């Protein structure tokens, strides 16, 4: 470890432990008080062996009863909807339960997904966003190093070699992305959430999302949820270890919840060690049975070294080796953040109003080719109205709102002297504003068929004032006014089966990083990326069968792609036209039942599968013709076969398969390699207070390329490849009460 790492691991661990201990001591009265409005058992059939979070008062010692709760899938929204918003919220008005969130998200006539924590939290190491989204079709998520991940939904942000672009991340509805559009994963703690909602493309209208990929919302628990207290320990390969604890409870109109985790790893590759300490907390107060306000705190302290991209030969023959320049410059990505927010919900007979405000202070300390010292101050607010009533005998659901996200970046870049700051090389103040208005109406002209129409208007500005430059970098201001309409149909064929279709527009505003010095294209000359997407699909949920099948085609103008390169780096500017189209298929099915356990709660052999077909290409481009877009595999499959016993035991193999290599350059001259990874896991989780797992990954120790950076034209020696992790075994134990 170099002296560049600012704080000791033991100091931060002691602080996090002390904070959690304080909460555990201060909340016993809350935890022991009567739980007003106790939740019913959640019975969502998760992609894995999802278990319901059953309140203490509702637990039963009956093995059969536990098994029924653990394996019964939740139905889709009934064809005959409720006629009052009273049934839509509770016990916490500001935060939906898993079942309520599932019902809400399935009001969308397009590709969406809800991943409850029990789908991954108790049966896998849950270290990165990939562990959360592994079984969501249409999502390609591959870790690069530490928490950093290459994430793309429907081909979003393919040319973004660092940071995230094209998908907007939220925590409890509060933006994680910076105001100019960048996103990162260091602030994501997979242990902290009770569910994660994925809105693909323009289906994220309610978040003000302006991108091809859509939005992902990470939702934390409250003190009114079951099992508010818990401790978990995970450990495994490459020096990985994590301790997590949470505490919460209810005291009359008050409830509170806090979760904290501390983790560290040496890493599979050289120069990839890191540590992270994270905290999320909220306190809610029910002013009346129909008015609730909730305050949020989120804080993160992350220190991570970067091994870097290497050549294809190095990635496949010596995957542990780090890029020499990354070691010489001691490249790192270190970040400290604090996020404060408030959300208030007011419920009327048929209407729910949500509104709130937030502020984020983020300090990025990032020695790479230069020593980047960025301070971000982002702030904003939101208001949303949901009205669900019958008008003239027809159900009508109206959603409308406004989102504001503004920010300021104090941008300083220094010469990197082996991981230490040298002379100042560049400095600017970058300001961004984003104001979006949206409205969406679902009119049920038949009892079970809704016509859905909506639009979003986005006003955005980007303003840069250069304070110091050695390369004549210009100041500049740009402004965008973008409309994104959509229309679709949602058909509840029966209470367990939906079909949908829609046509939508999306627009993605460029960030400060889009430009080309080699071609003298400043960021103010970059146009917004616009797309028209056609989508049709079906989804369903039955006792022994869960499915999703969606086909889409996005016709894109001015896609933000790697068109030029200089000094070996990709320069993202506007292409002319391109097409993204594909198929997203998910399946969960009980292949066999009553193998060893018969009766009301039999055992099962459960197959879970997520398949994505990607067809992304230029459309008669002047330079690249109809070449395939680089950066994503054409076929991507995740599948597992689990034996599930009603006593909570499960075991089985899994596979990750990329059967065809994909290009890493727009000229289509260099590819990755196909691969198949074999895994195995087993554990016990019967929905009670204890769970345990053991998991093996890449058991054949396959050398493979997990992800790749993108360039316009590559050679055999281009350092673009991120090696995947070798054979690894992890185990964990969790107790909750």
BELNOR-V382474 format. One line per field, one symbol per residue. phi: phi as a letter, one per 30 degrees, with the letter a starting at -180 (. if undefined). psi: psi as a letter, one per 30 degrees, with the letter a starting at -180 (. if undefined). burial: b if it has 24 or more other C-alpha atoms within 12 Angstrom, else e. A space follows every 50 residues. Layout:
phi=???
psi=???
burial=???
This chain:
phi=.dddddbdddddddddddddddddddcddddcdecdieddddbdddecde cdcceedcdbddddddddddcdddddeddcddcbdeddbkdcddbddedd dddddddcdadbabcdeddbdcbadhcbddddceccdjccbbdcahddbd cbchidhdcddbicbjbccbbhicdceddcjdbbcdcccedcccabcccd hddcedcidbbddjbbcccddbdcddhdcabbbbaldhidabbbbbbalb bidcbbabbbbbbaadjdcdhbdabbbbbbbbbcbddbecbbbbcbbbbb bbbbdcdidbdddddccbdddddeddddchdbbcbbbbbcabbbbbcceb bbccaababbcbbccbdbdbcdbcccbcalaabbbbcbacbhicdbbcbb abbbbbabcccbbcdcchjcdcddcaaaccbbbbbbcbbbbccddbebbc ccbaabcbcbbbbbcdcaacbhdddlbbbbbbcbdaaabbbddadcbbba aabbcbbbddcdddabddchcdddcddddbbcccbbabbaabebabbabb cbbcccciedbdcbbbhicdcdbdddbabcblbbbbbbbddbbhdbbcjd bddbcccbbbbbccbcadchddcchcedddjbddbbbbbbbcdbcddjdb aldbbbbcdbdbdcbddhcbbdbdabccbabalbacicdbbbbbbcbhdd hddbcdabdcbdbcbdcddbccddddebbbbabbbba
psi=klffjekkeeeeeeeeeeeeeeeeefgeeefflkjkhkklkkhkjlfaik kkjklefgkkfkeeeeeeeffklkllklejllgkfeffllfkefkkleee eeeefgfkhajlkkjlefffefglfhelfefegehjkfkjjjkekbfkkj kkjhgkhegjfllkkfkkkkjhgkkellfgflllffgkjfffkflkkkjk bffgeffgkhlefblkkkklllffllhfklkkkklalhgkkkkkklklak jbfkllkkkkkkllkfkelkhglllkkkkkllkkkjelfgkkkkkkkkkk jkkkljflklleeeeffiffklkeeeeeghkljkkklkkklkkkkkkaeg kkkklallkkkkjkjijbfljkjkkkjklallkkkjkjlkjhgkkkjkkl akkkjllkkjjkklkjihflkblkfkkljkkkkjkkklkkkjjiflegkk kkkllkkkkklkkkjkekkgghklllklkkjkkillklkkjjelfgklll llklklkkklaffjljeeghjlfffklkkkkkkkkkallljlegkklkjk klkkjkkhkjljellkggkkjjakldllkklakjkkkkkjeklhefklaf illljkkkkkkkkkjklljhkfegbhlkklfklekkkkkljkkkkfffkl klllkkkjfklllglffhfklakllkkklkllakjggafklklkkkkhfg hkkljelklklekllfgkifkjklkakkklllkkkl.
burial=eeebbeeeeeebbeebbebbbebbeebeebbeeebbebbbbbbbbbbbbb bbbbbbeebeeebbbbbbbbbbbbbbbbbebeeebbbbbbbbbbbbbbbb bbbbbbbbbbbbbbbbbbbbbbbbbbbbbbbbbbbbbbbbbbbbbbbbbb bbbbbbbbbbbbbbbbbbbbbbbbbbbbbbbbbbbbbbbbbbbbbbbbbb bbbbbbbbbbbbbbbbbbbbbbbbbbbbbbbbbbbbbbebbbbbbbbbbb bbbbbbbbbbbbbbbbbbbbbbbbbbbbbbbbbbbbeebbbbbbbbbbbb bbbbbbbbbbbbbbbbebbbbbbebbbebbbbbbbbbbbbbbbbbbbbeb bbbbbbbbbbbbbbbbbbbbbbbbbbbbbbbbbbbbbbbbeeeebbbbbb bbbbbbbbbbbbbbbbebbbbeeebbbbbbbbbbbbbbbbbbbbeeebbb bbbbbbbbbbbbbbbbeeeeeebbeebbbbebbbbbbbbbbbeeebbbbb bbbbbbbbbbbbbbbbbeeeebbbbbbbbbbbbbbbbbbbbbbbbbbbbb bbbbbbbbbbbbbbbeeebbbbbbbbbbbbbbbbbbbbbbeebeeeeeee bbbbbbbbbbbbbbbbbbbebeebeebbbbbbbbbbbbbbbbbbbbbbbb bbbbbbbbeebbbbbbbbbbbbbbbbbbbbbbbbbbbbbbbbbbbbbbbe ebbbbbbbbbbbbbeeebbbbbbbbbbbbbbbbbbbb
